[in-house]
Amino acid sequence: MSEDTKSIREMCDEFAVTPRTLRFYEAKELLFPIRDGQKRLFTKRDRARLKLILRGKRFGFSLEEIRQLLDLYHMGDQQLTQLSRTYEIAQDRLADMERQRDELTEAIDDLKDQLKWGEKMIASMRNSNRAAE
């Protein structure tokens, strides 16, 4: 194996993914390893793409969005189209994440209020039971 390619095991170790994940991304046409019989050899391009795939997944992009963004790389405009579209999707995703965070914060606050109420009710009932004894 040359220094320019990595085996499936080396890719798994480097990116903390499973062989199944790599085969899945290959089936979804996100990665294009060189096939040498049963072996898959991943190029620097595959490694760069996998890094972007994993980052996109972490940010909540769909695989279809990621695939479309990766496909824009070869537009011939020094990645202007790719970067512009990535920026647009990232802005939308950030707005979604902030909305979800706000909803979660509100739900947490509501639950804390309910727990305080429950705590008071339990203490009140215990005090009533002790007074009745």
Legacy VTK file of the C-alpha trace (Angstrom):
# vtk DataFile Version 3.0
C-alpha trace
ASCII
DATASET POLYDATA
POINTS 133 float
0.000 0.000 0.000
1.301 3.447 -0.831
1.368 6.333 1.606
-1.366 7.963 -0.474
-3.909 5.228 0.232
-5.250 3.694 3.408
-6.965 0.415 4.079
-10.446 0.196 5.500
-8.926 -0.685 8.906
-6.648 2.364 8.835
-9.598 4.576 7.941
-11.654 3.105 10.783
-8.844 3.724 13.233
-8.144 7.262 12.016
-11.769 8.433 11.968
-13.296 6.237 14.698
-15.884 4.717 12.342
-16.823 1.131 11.555
-16.161 -0.720 8.300
-19.934 -0.855 7.879
-20.076 2.957 8.013
-17.445 3.246 5.277
-19.250 0.709 3.095
-22.525 2.572 3.683
-20.977 5.889 2.596
-19.540 4.129 -0.429
-22.975 2.712 -1.308
-24.465 6.222 -0.950
-21.785 7.477 -3.384
-20.147 9.726 -0.830
-16.819 7.873 -0.925
-15.121 6.253 -3.897
-12.342 3.921 -2.704
-10.139 2.126 -5.185
-11.123 -1.529 -5.390
-8.282 -4.060 -5.438
-10.087 -7.383 -5.461
-11.922 -7.456 -2.149
-9.770 -4.676 -0.700
-10.828 -1.059 -0.567
-8.097 1.541 -0.737
-9.012 5.051 0.335
-7.252 8.047 -1.211
-6.477 11.464 0.251
-9.639 12.671 -1.492
-11.680 9.996 0.313
-10.140 11.017 3.629
-10.969 14.682 3.020
-14.520 13.751 2.009
-14.980 11.529 5.082
-13.801 14.362 7.323
-16.423 16.641 5.761
-19.109 13.944 5.962
-18.489 13.421 9.668
-18.441 17.160 10.341
-21.692 17.590 8.408
-23.318 14.741 10.350
-22.176 16.304 13.623
-23.889 19.539 12.613
-27.065 17.680 11.698
-26.851 17.895 7.903
-28.639 15.102 6.075
-26.579 12.700 3.973
-28.327 14.062 0.895
-27.300 17.622 1.795
-23.741 16.437 2.384
-23.663 14.573 -0.932
-24.944 17.633 -2.796
-22.354 19.862 -1.151
-19.528 17.449 -1.925
-20.695 17.258 -5.540
-20.318 21.052 -5.852
-16.545 20.798 -5.309
-15.762 20.466 -9.019
-17.815 23.420 -10.278
-14.687 25.182 -11.542
-15.244 28.340 -9.511
-12.606 27.681 -6.830
-15.305 26.207 -4.557
-17.296 29.475 -4.404
-20.565 27.661 -5.168
-19.762 24.903 -2.682
-18.798 27.330 0.090
-21.785 29.596 -0.571
-24.262 26.711 -0.465
-22.577 25.233 2.627
-22.858 28.620 4.310
-26.582 28.852 3.497
-27.301 25.354 4.804
-25.179 25.994 7.900
-27.089 29.218 8.656
-30.395 27.330 8.414
-29.060 24.516 10.570
-27.780 26.957 13.195
-31.198 28.631 13.354
-32.816 25.185 13.808
-30.341 24.235 16.538
-30.882 27.525 18.381
-34.663 27.061 18.171
-34.319 23.511 19.518
-32.043 24.748 22.308
-34.570 27.440 23.258
-37.400 24.897 23.272
-35.308 22.537 25.379
-34.384 25.314 27.816
-38.076 26.196 28.179
-38.989 22.535 28.748
-36.217 22.177 31.354
-37.429 25.291 33.180
-41.019 23.991 33.125
-39.926 20.614 34.459
-37.912 22.250 37.246
-40.995 24.278 38.221
-43.096 21.101 38.277
-40.498 19.354 40.424
-40.513 22.251 42.911
-44.308 22.089 43.032
-44.175 18.312 43.518
-41.590 18.681 46.256
-43.818 21.168 48.107
-46.873 18.926 47.715
-45.005 15.893 49.033
-43.652 17.867 52.007
-47.134 19.257 52.730
-48.708 15.795 52.606
-46.026 14.358 54.875
-46.570 17.192 57.353
-50.346 16.588 57.254
-49.847 12.875 57.893
-47.518 13.575 60.828
-50.023 16.013 62.346
-52.770 13.414 62.044
-50.765 10.794 63.947
LINES 1 134
133 0 1 2 3 4 5 6 7 8 9 10 11 12 13 14 15 16 17 18 19 20 21 22 23 24 25 26 27 28 29 30 31 32 33 34 35 36 37 38 39 40 41 42 43 44 45 46 47 48 49 50 51 52 53 54 55 56 57 58 59 60 61 62 63 64 65 66 67 68 69 70 71 72 73 74 75 76 77 78 79 80 81 82 83 84 85 86 87 88 89 90 91 92 93 94 95 96 97 98 99 100 101 102 103 104 105 106 107 108 109 110 111 112 113 114 115 116 117 118 119 120 121 122 123 124 125 126 127 128 129 130 131 132
